[in-house]
Amino acid sequence: MGGAAGHMRHPFDLESVQSGNDLIGLFESLKSYAQEAAQNINVKIDGVNVSFKLAGNEFAVDRGSSKPIDVEGVTLARVGERFGEGHGMRPAITNLLSILNAALPNIQREINILGLNSNPHYFLNTEYVLGTTNATSYNNNFIAIHGVNAFYAKYRNPTKAMLKKDARAKPRLLRPGLPGGGKGKNSVEVSYDQSAMTSLINKLKPYAAERGFDVYGPVPTALKQGGQIDYSQALNTPFEVNISDEYSDMYGQFEHLQGRPIKDWLSEISEKPGSYISPTYDKTYRTTDGKRINPYHKNTYLRILEKAEPVDSYIVADETGDDVRPMIDSAVMVHATRLLGNAFLSGLTSDIGDMVSDSASHEGVVIRDPRFSQYPFKITGEFIVAGMYGVIAQKMSGQVTENAIRKMVRESITRTYFSMLPRKR
């Protein structure tokens, strides 16, 4: 999810995953979980994240920034103030606000139960899909309401009374706000009355239909008929890195692993290279051009995977420390998450299609269960790279075309296919 909902964790971001073997163990546990309770796993919709709250007697958009217009709420009359002429978000927000405001007199009971009237920091975390809004093709236009989130930032502090009834929204679980404002990864999911959400969705449907939309809540998955989730091919995928002879002579860390299955690489990661502490990671690593990057930097992962140049030619290893090894460890964990995620998703289907199919694939799934994490997390498989950060935002502002996004997806799938082939020696 983007927008106000912020970053949703990957498996390697979870507190329970501290090593390579922990990552394998998590996916094994998820396989058992899917076999027992796939209905508790929800489809991750690949659309435009738009978040709505009440602003007085009407609905408004809040993109999660510290801009006054977001804090006050972007009402229908103010859409043009927040999004310039030609911005792709304008028709999306106009459609959604029109639907919600038309339904408002009929949904007062539901929004009261969900806490939207009494908690100004609460919002509906919503996905907007207009056919092919991002990289996934859908057969219809729809709105998917993921749930209720709560903002927590210095410029919009909820009161103690508001927080008392929901422990998950307490300040100790959330960072205190963004220095100097800016876009906020500053919300958390809160518990809500499921029956009220179901009633809200059902009441919204006729109003949405008038504008050619359907409305969904969380879409559950199911294990495919006779389907099995099998990780053997993923775990036995060979992995190599390109490092210079000079690095090998000094550190000599990878010779015994080159070309070995990725499960062997994972077994030697006793401590993951960085932990997600909202809104970013607790460690950064040095590049040769003087920058510092987070350990799971997507472009660097792809660069390591493509092996066109030695990793130590763009990541620093010198007398002050070796940043190459942790960045390679992170690439191993991202790649394993991608491959294991593909295998996991291949075993699941839903009322809106299989998670992975020949014609189209969903972005992935979302798992919300405290046995794995206090936070919701996602399994995205190939979308871990095909849905690179910023693509939707660029597309919606006209910078990236539909064909460009489709090309990214095709190239990503091609890279995965060739990475799984045995290397000639």
C-alpha positions in Angstrom: 0.0 0.0 0.0 1.1 3.5 -0.7 -0.3 6.9 0.2 -1.4 7.4 3.8 -1.2 3.7 4.6 2.5 3.7 4.1 4.9 0.8 3.6 3.5 -2.7 4.2 6.0 -5.1 5.5 7.6 -7.9 3.5 8.5 -11.2 5.2 12.1 -10.1 5.7 10.8 -7.0 7.6 9.1 -9.1 10.3 10.4 -9.3 13.9 10.3 -13.1 13.8 12.7 -13.1 10.8 16.2 -12.4 12.0 18.2 -14.9 9.8 18.1 -16.7 6.5 16.8 -19.9 8.1 14.1 -17.8 9.9 12.9 -16.7 6.5 12.6 -20.3 5.3 10.8 -21.2 8.5 8.3 -18.4 8.1 7.4 -19.6 4.6 7.0 -23.2 5.8 4.7 -22.0 8.5 2.7 -20.0 5.9 2.3 -23.1 3.8 0.6 -24.9 6.7 -1.4 -21.8 7.5 -2.7 -21.6 3.9 -3.7 -25.3 4.0 -5.6 -24.7 7.3 -7.0 -21.2 6.9 -6.5 -19.8 3.4 -9.8 -17.8 3.9 -7.9 -15.6 6.4 -5.4 -14.6 3.7 -6.6 -11.6 1.7 -5.9 -10.6 -1.9 -3.6 -7.5 -2.2 -5.4 -5.4 -4.7 -3.1 -3.7 -7.3 -4.7 -0.3 -7.6 -4.4 3.3 -6.4 -4.4 3.8 -2.6 -6.7 6.5 -1.6 -7.7 7.2 2.0 -10.9 8.8 3.2 -12.0 10.4 6.5 -14.9 12.5 7.6 -14.3 16.3 7.5 -17.4 17.9 9.1 -20.5 16.6 7.3 -18.8 15.2 4.2 -16.0 12.8 3.2 -12.5 14.0 2.4 -9.3 12.6 1.1 -6.2 12.6 3.3 -2.9 11.7 1.6 -1.0 11.5 4.9 1.2 14.5 4.5 1.6 17.4 6.9 0.2 19.8 4.4 -2.7 21.8 6.0 -5.1 20.7 3.2 -4.5 17.0 4.0 -4.8 17.5 7.7 -8.1 19.5 7.2 -9.2 17.0 4.5 -9.4 17.4 0.7 -13.2 17.8 0.1 -14.8 17.5 -3.3 -14.7 21.3 -3.7 -10.9 21.3 -3.0 -9.7 18.5 -5.2 -8.3 21.0 -7.7 -6.3 22.7 -4.9 -4.5 19.4 -4.0 -4.1 17.9 -7.5 -3.2 20.0 -10.5 -4.9 20.0 -13.9 -4.4 16.7 -15.7 -3.3 14.8 -12.5 -4.6 11.3 -12.7 -5.8 11.3 -9.1 -8.4 14.0 -9.8 -11.0 11.7 -11.6 -10.3 8.9 -9.1 -10.9 11.1 -6.0 -13.9 12.8 -7.7 -15.5 9.5 -8.3 -14.9 8.1 -4.9 -15.9 11.2 -3.0 -19.1 11.5 -5.0 -20.0 7.9 -4.2 -19.2 8.2 -0.5 -21.0 11.5 -0.1 -24.1 10.3 -1.9 -24.3 7.3 0.5 -23.5 9.3 3.6 -27.1 9.8 4.9 -27.6 6.0 4.6 -24.3 4.9 6.3 -24.3 7.0 9.5 -24.8 3.9 11.7 -21.8 2.1 10.1 -19.4 5.0 10.2 -20.3 5.6 13.9 -19.6 2.0 14.8 -16.3 2.1 12.8 -15.2 5.2 14.8 -15.0 7.6 11.9 -17.3 10.2 13.5 -15.6 10.3 16.9 -12.0 9.8 15.8 -10.7 12.4 13.4 -7.5 10.5 13.0 -9.3 7.4 11.7 -9.7 6.8 7.9 -10.9 4.2 5.5 -7.9 2.6 3.8 -9.1 2.2 0.2 -7.9 0.9 -3.2 -9.3 2.4 -6.4 -9.2 0.2 -9.5 -10.2 1.4 -12.9 -9.7 -1.7 -15.1 -6.0 -1.7 -15.4 -5.0 1.0 -13.0 -1.5 -0.2 -12.4 0.2 -3.5 -13.6 -2.7 -5.9 -13.1 -5.7 -6.2 -15.4 -9.1 -6.5 -13.8 -12.3 -7.1 -15.5 -14.3 -4.4 -13.7 -14.0 -1.1 -12.0 -14.2 -1.3 -8.2 -13.3 0.1 -4.8 -11.7 -2.2 -2.3 -11.9 -1.1 1.4 -9.0 -2.8 3.2 -10.0 -1.6 6.7 -9.7 1.3 9.2 -6.3 2.9 9.9 -5.4 5.6 12.4 -2.9 8.4 11.9 -0.4 9.2 14.5 1.8 12.2 14.0 2.8 15.3 15.9 0.6 17.5 13.8 -2.5 15.4 14.3 -2.2 13.8 17.7 -5.2 11.7 18.8 -6.3 12.2 22.4 -5.8 9.6 25.1 -9.5 9.0 25.2 -9.5 8.2 21.5 -6.6 5.8 21.8 -7.8 4.1 25.0 -10.2 1.8 23.2 -7.6 0.5 20.7 -4.3 -0.6 22.1 -2.8 -1.0 18.6 -3.1 2.8 18.0 -1.2 3.7 21.1 1.8 6.1 20.5 4.5 3.6 21.6 3.8 1.5 18.5 4.1 4.4 16.2 6.7 6.9 15.4 6.0 10.4 16.6 5.8 12.1 13.2 8.0 13.3 10.4 10.7 15.9 11.1 9.7 18.9 9.1 6.6 17.3 7.8 6.5 15.6 4.4 4.8 12.5 3.2 3.9 10.2 6.1 4.3 6.5 6.7 2.4 7.4 9.8 -0.6 5.2 10.2 -1.5 1.8 11.7 -4.3 -0.5 11.2 -6.8 -0.6 14.0 -9.4 -3.2 14.9 -13.0 -2.6 13.8 -16.4 -4.1 13.9 -16.5 -6.6 10.9 -20.2 -6.6 10.7 -20.3 -2.9 10.4 -17.8 -3.0 7.6 -19.8 -5.6 5.8 -22.9 -3.5 6.1 -21.0 -0.4 4.9 -19.8 -2.2 1.8 -23.3 -3.5 1.0 -24.9 -0.1 1.4 -22.2 1.5 -0.8 -22.8 -0.9 -3.7 -25.9 0.7 -5.3 -24.3 4.2 -5.1 -21.1 2.9 -6.7 -23.0 1.0 -9.3 -24.5 4.3 -10.5 -21.0 5.3 -11.5 -20.0 1.9 -12.9 -18.1 0.6 -9.9 -18.4 -2.3 -7.5 -17.3 -2.3 -3.9 -15.4 -5.0 -2.1 -14.1 -5.6 1.4 -11.0 -7.8 2.0 -11.2 -10.6 -0.6 -10.3 -14.0 0.9 -8.2 -16.6 -0.8 -8.6 -20.3 -1.1 -6.2 -23.2 -1.7 -6.5 -24.3 -5.3 -8.4 -27.5 -5.9 -5.9 -30.3 -5.3 -3.2 -27.6 -5.1 0.0 -28.0 -3.2 2.5 -25.2 -2.3 5.9 -26.5 -3.2 9.1 -24.6 -2.4 11.6 -27.1 -3.6 12.3 -25.4 -7.0 12.6 -22.0 -5.3 14.9 -23.2 -2.6 17.1 -25.1 -5.1 17.5 -22.1 -7.5 21.2 -21.4 -8.0 22.5 -18.1 -6.9 25.8 -16.3 -7.9 27.3 -12.8 -7.3 29.9 -10.9 -9.2 32.8 -9.8 -7.0 36.3 -8.8 -8.0 39.4 -10.9 -7.5 40.7 -8.1 -5.1 37.6 -8.5 -2.9 37.9 -12.3 -2.9 41.6 -12.1 -2.0 40.8 -9.8 0.9 37.6 -11.3 2.2 37.2 -14.7 0.5 33.6 -15.1 1.6 31.7 -16.4 -1.4 33.8 -18.9 -3.3 32.2 -22.0 -1.6 28.6 -20.6 -2.3 28.9 -19.5 -5.9 26.3 -21.4 -8.0 24.9 -23.2 -4.9 21.1 -23.3 -4.2 19.8 -20.2 -2.6 18.9 -22.2 0.5 22.6 -22.6 1.1 23.2 -18.9 0.9 20.3 -18.3 3.4 21.8 -20.8 5.8 24.8 -18.6 6.2 22.9 -15.5 7.0 22.9 -15.6 10.8 21.8 -12.0 11.2 19.7 -10.1 8.7 21.4 -6.9 7.4 18.7 -4.5 8.6 15.4 -4.3 10.4 12.4 -2.2 9.4 11.7 0.5 12.0 9.0 2.7 10.6 9.4 4.7 8.4 12.7 3.2 7.2 15.4 0.7 8.1 17.7 0.8 11.1 20.9 0.4 9.0 22.2 1.9 5.8 25.2 1.0 3.7 27.8 3.0 1.7 27.9 3.2 -2.0 31.0 4.2 -4.0 29.3 7.4 -5.1 29.0 8.7 -1.5 25.4 7.8 -0.8 23.9 5.6 1.9 21.2 3.1 1.0 18.9 0.9 2.9 19.8 -2.9 2.8 16.8 -3.9 0.7 17.2 -1.2 -1.9 15.4 -2.5 -4.9 17.6 -1.1 -7.6 20.7 -2.4 -5.9 19.1 -5.8 -5.6 18.5 -5.9 -9.3 22.0 -4.7 -10.0 23.5 -7.5 -7.9 21.1 -10.0 -9.6 22.2 -9.0 -13.1 25.9 -9.5 -12.3 27.0 -7.0 -14.9 29.7 -5.5 -12.6 31.4 -6.5 -9.4 29.3 -5.6 -6.3 32.4 -4.1 -4.7 32.6 -1.6 -7.6 29.5 0.2 -6.3 29.3 -0.9 -2.7 32.1 0.1 -0.3 34.5 -2.4 1.3 37.6 -0.7 2.8 39.7 -0.5 5.9 36.8 1.1 7.8 34.4 -1.8 7.1 32.9 -4.2 4.6 29.4 -3.1 3.4 29.5 -5.6 0.5 28.6 -8.7 2.5 25.5 -7.3 4.2 24.2 -5.9 0.8 24.7 -9.3 -0.8 23.0 -10.9 2.2 20.0 -8.6 1.7 19.9 -9.4 -2.1 19.8 -13.1 -1.1 16.9 -12.5 1.3 14.9 -10.3 -1.2 15.5 -12.9 -4.0 14.5 -15.8 -1.8 11.4 -13.9 -0.7 10.5 -13.2 -4.3 11.0 -16.9 -5.4 9.3 -18.4 -2.3 6.5 -15.8 -2.7 5.9 -16.9 -6.3 5.6 -20.5 -5.1 3.2 -19.6 -2.3 1.0 -17.5 -4.5 0.8 -20.1 -7.2 -1.1 -22.4 -4.8 -3.9 -19.8 -4.1 -7.0 -18.6 -5.8 -9.9 -16.3 -5.0 -13.3 -15.1 -6.2 -11.5 -12.6 -8.4 -9.1 -15.1 -9.9 -5.9 -17.0 -9.2 -3.1 -15.2 -7.6 -0.8 -16.3 -10.4 -2.1 -17.3 -13.9 -1.0 -17.2 -17.5 -3.2 -14.3 -18.4 -2.7 -12.1 -15.3 -1.5 -12.0 -11.7 -2.6 -10.2 -8.7 -0.1 -8.1 -6.7 -0.1 -10.7 -3.9 -1.8 -11.4 -0.6 -2.0 -9.7 2.8 -1.7 -11.7 6.1 -3.0 -10.4 9.3 -2.4 -12.8 12.2 -0.6 -12.1 15.5 1.1 -15.5 15.4 3.3 -14.1 12.6 3.5 -10.4 13.4 1.6 -7.6 15.2 1.6 -5.9 11.8 0.0 -6.9 8.5 2.5 -8.1 5.9 2.4 -8.9 2.3 3.6 -11.8 0.0 4.1 -10.3 -3.4 6.4 -12.7 -5.3 7.2 -11.2 -8.7 5.7 -7.8 -7.7 8.5 -7.3 -5.3 10.3 -5.8 -8.3 7.5 -5.4 -10.9 5.7 -3.0 -8.6 8.8 -0.9 -7.9 8.1 2.1 -5.6 6.8 5.2 -7.3 5.3 3.6 -10.4 1.7 4.3 -9.6 2.6 7.9 -8.5 4.5 8.4 -11.7 1.8 6.9 -13.9 -0.9 8.9 -12.2 1.0 12.1 -12.9 1.5 11.1 -16.5 5.2 10.2 -16.3 4.9 6.4 -17.0 2.7 4.9 -19.6 0.6 1.7 -19.3 2.9 0.0 -21.8 6.0 0.9 -19.8 4.6 -0.7 -16.7 3.7 -3.8 -18.7 7.2 -3.9 -20.1 8.6 -3.8 -16.5 6.5 -6.7 -15.5 7.5 -8.8 -18.5 11.2 -8.0 -18.0 10.9 -8.9 -14.3 9.4 -12.3 -15.1 12.0 -12.9 -17.7 14.8 -12.2 -15.2 13.3 -14.6 -12.8 13.0 -17.4 -15.4 16.6 -17.1 -16.5 17.9 -16.8 -13.0 16.4 -20.3 -12.3 18.3 -22.0 -15.2 21.5 -23.8 -14.3 24.7 -22.0 -15.2 27.0 -23.4 -17.9 30.5 -24.2 -16.7 
